[in-house]
Amino acid sequence: RLNATGQKVAFRCGTSETLVAQSATTIWLRIVKTGSTYEGFYSTDGAAWVSIASYAYADAQTVKIGIAAFNGDIVAGEIEAKFEYFSCGGVTDAFTSEVLDTAWSWIREAPTHWSLTSSPGYMTITTQYGDLPSSTAPANNLLIRNAPSSIAFVAATKKITDSASGLAIFKTNDAILCTGPVGANNIVALTVATGNVA
């Protein structure tokens, strides 16, 4: 169905999702937290930002934030998602080191499917079959770190790929994902995934 602004909204498997068509494969993604509201944005130039959607989501648990790349379609094969940087709360990782900063940790790490050296200056995560939420094939290689404890923060990344990859906020077993563009319709999405995440 369509929401009030004409965007497609789907509800499935405990997930609410807002979808917007955007054809660029190099894209900037941003999640802005204000109080208990999380709003997703995308940009094609890193300067002008377009809102995708927002969700009110109370912080009852410790919040982690980071990047994710996965493939919910088993026939699509593996795709390299390249992240140029991650920034949040005044801290930026430009992924210029060959060694991952110790502030990061993995959920379901697949060591053969990520690299800081295959494309220097990028965190490259090669997608594998998996999805969020999923009780049978949960996504691998979710890269997370502690989110700021403040009531408001901005998280951003720049990525090059056509895959289900982007920013992720994790709270216990739920997640908010700002991903895309992906698929034949070049969809950018803000997704709330509940259950079977971590």
N, C-alpha and C positions, 0 to 999 in steps of 0.2 A: 504494500500500500504506500501512499505518499503522505509525507508530513505536511505541515502548514506552509512550508516554503517550497513544496514541490519535489523534495528529495525522496528517494526510495528508502523505506524503512522496513527491515525484515526482522522477524522474531523467530529464533530457532534454538533448540537445545540449551535453554537457559541463557541465551545470548540476545542482546538487543544491538542493532547495527544500523548506522546511517551511512549511505553510500552516495558518492558524488563522482561523476565521470571527469577524468583529467588525463590528457594524453601524454604529458611529459614523463620521460623515464628518469631524468635527473630532477629530484624534488627535495624540498626542505619540508620537514614535519615538525610540529610544535604542539605540546600539551601545556596549557596554562591552568594552574590550580588556584582558585580563589575560594577560601573557606572550604566547603565540602563539594564545590562544583569543579569539574574537570571539563575543559573545552579543547577540542582538537582543531588544528589549523594546518593548511598546507600552503606552499608558495612555490612558484616556478622560477623565482629569481632571488630568493632569500631576503627580499625587502617588502614586497606587498603580500600580505597574508589574507587568506580566505578561510572563514570559519566553516567547519564541517558540521559540527553538532556539539552539544554539551550535555553532561550528565551530572546530577547531584548524587554523590556517593560518599556517605559518612565514613570517616577514618576511625574505625573501631580497632584496627590492627596496625602493626608496624608496616610502613609503606616502603617498598623497594621500587626502583625505577631503572630503566635501561633500554636495551634494544633487543629485537627478536627477528628471526627470519625462518619461515617454515613453509611447507607446501601442503595445503589441505586437499590437493587433487593428486592422487597417486599416479595418474598418467602423464602429468606435466613434466616429470623428471627433475633433475637437480639444476638449480639456478644460483649463480653467485650474486649475493647481495653485498654491495660495497658501501660501508659507512665512512664518510670523510671525517666526521667528528661527532662527539656527544657533549652537550653542555647542559648544566643544571645547577641552579643555586650558586652561581659565580665560579663553578669548577668546570673546566673544559678539558676533555681528552681528545687530542687531535690524532691519536693512533699513530704517532711517528716513531715510537719505540718498537723494537722487535720483541719486547717482553710485556705482557699484559700487566697493567697497574694493579697492585695488590688490593685496591679498593673494590675491584670487580670480583664477582663470583658467578658461577654457572648454575643454572637449573638444567639437569640432564645433559651435561656436557658430552658432545661427540667430538673428540679431539681432532679427528681426521677431516672434520667439516668446518673448521675455522682457521684463520691465519692472519697474522700481522705482517707477514713477509712476502706472500704471493703477489700482492700489489702494495708496495711500500707507501705508507701514508694513509692506508685504509684498514679498517677492520673488515675482513671478508668472511662472511658466513655463508656457506653453501647449503641451500635449503635441502631438507629431507622431508619425506612424507610424515605428516603429523598435523595436528590442529589444536586450537584452544576454543572452547573446552573439549576434552576428549577423554573418555575412560578407557579406550582401547589403543589409541595411537597419539598420546600427548606429544606436543612439539618439543624437539630437542634444542639445545644451544640457545637458551634464554639467558642473556648476559645482564646481570643486575648489580646494583650498588644501593647503598642507603640513600633515600630521598631526604631533602631538607626537612627539618621538623617544623618549619615555619608554616603559618596558615596559608601563605601564598608562595608559589614559585613557578618558574617557566623552565621547561625542558625542551631541547631542540636537537635535531640532527639533520644532516644532509646525506642523501643516499642515491646511488646509481644502480638501478635494476628495475625490472618488471616482475615483482614478486610480492608475496604477502610478507612484507618486512617493514619495520619501522620502530616507533617508540612503544614502550610498554610500561605500565604501572602495575605492580603486583601487591596484593594485600591478602596474605594467607593463601586461600585457594581461589581467589578471584583475580581478574585482570581487566585493565582498560588498555586497548590497543589503538594506536593511530598508524595505519598502514596504507601501502599502495604506492603507485598505481599498479593494478594487477588485472590480468585476464583480457579477454577480447574487448571488454567495455571500458578498460583502463580505469578501474574503480579505486578511489581513495576512500577509506572507511574509518570511522570511529566506532569501535566495538566494545561492548561490555560483556565479558565472558565470566560466567559464574559457575563454580564447581569444576572439579577435575582439571585444575590448572597446574598447581605445583605438585 
